[in-house]
Amino acid sequence: MRTLTAVLALALVLAAPVIGAPYTVTDALGRTVAFDAVPSRVVVAGRGTLILVDAVYLFPGVGDRIVGVAVTDQGLGDVLPVLDPSHAAKVRFPNNAGAEQIAVARPDLVILKTYSKQGVGDALERAGIPVLYLDLETPRSFFADVRTLGALFQQPERAASIVHWYEVRVAAVSAAVGSGASSGAAAPARPRVLVVQATAKDAELAVTVPPAGWIQAWMVETAGGTPVWVAQNLTTGWLKVGVEQVASWDPEHLFVVSYAASAAEAARRLAISPAWQAIPAGRADAIRPFPADLASWDQSDARWILGLEWLAATLHPDRFRGFDLRAETTAFYREMYTLDAAAIESQILPRLPSAAAGR
């Protein structure tokens, strides 16, 4: 016969709410990670933390589960205080923090980029700390990783909504610069486009171009342009090029990105350089800064959709009459991060380059 204590204990167990059944998630490396419940002490770390954080915070309430975050400021400002009201309570790490430093936060899950597996990822796994790897390097992997995060945080409907939001906008851009079948108009000409990264080094402006397989080339092609640099950069990193090479590519549009400083200032310095003024691509009206707020929109960050829309509207203004970058930016932060109008107006919109914000 059961004792009263045993009966009461059983009753409490039966009455307790079910937190969640065990489940598994497959990450970007094809690894299956098992969970008894949604992780409640999550750390986001390693190289590329900004890109990871901007994907993770697409999911409402997840900030309450984040206990540690590596550096999320590429040089234009820290995004974490904008996205997370409780940011001050998080443990902050350098991007090269080792497993021992991360373990101090007592995580039940660490989220890393795939390229962080060798090193910190392997060390965490050897220590028995679960790790989930995300790629996020292309739109296709971005969509896959969003679905992975939806499975991880048990928010599959939100993941589907995010993917749909992006896909609708990509489809609209593609339709506008594509065959034009719906309007009966011919496809517009594809202008020659060059994307360069400009940084200050030893008082000289160093210019590099991204690899052919990175998102910048996809963005230019999807926006209805021809990325003139891709045949010359089949490497896995930024490639330094000179003015002579740029002149041989003869781009009609030159877009300047800068991750740690103002792209507008980098573009201005190019435009006033005598060496650049001597080539057609050096015309002041041909050189534009790529938009950025707290991060540049050309990279494989959640903001890539804004970069794509702006680029398409810049290359083909006749196909995007009425395009309003401020309105699109406001919609992005409202729908993707549930920021209110006051926060967007004060913390995001003032960071847009004036030339970009006017469209």
Helices and strands as residue ranges (DSSP letters): H 4-15, E 23-26, E 32-35, E 42-44, H 49-56, G 62-65, E 66-70, H 80-83, G 87-89, E 91-93, H 99-103, E 109-113, G 114-116, I 117-121, H 122-126, E 131-134, H 139-152, H 156-177, E 192-201, E 204-209, H 215-222, E 226-227, G 230-232, E 239-240, H 243-249, E 253-257, H 263-271, H 274-277, G 280-282, E 287-289, H 304-315, G 317-319, H 325-337, H 341-343, I 344-348, G 349-351, H 354-357
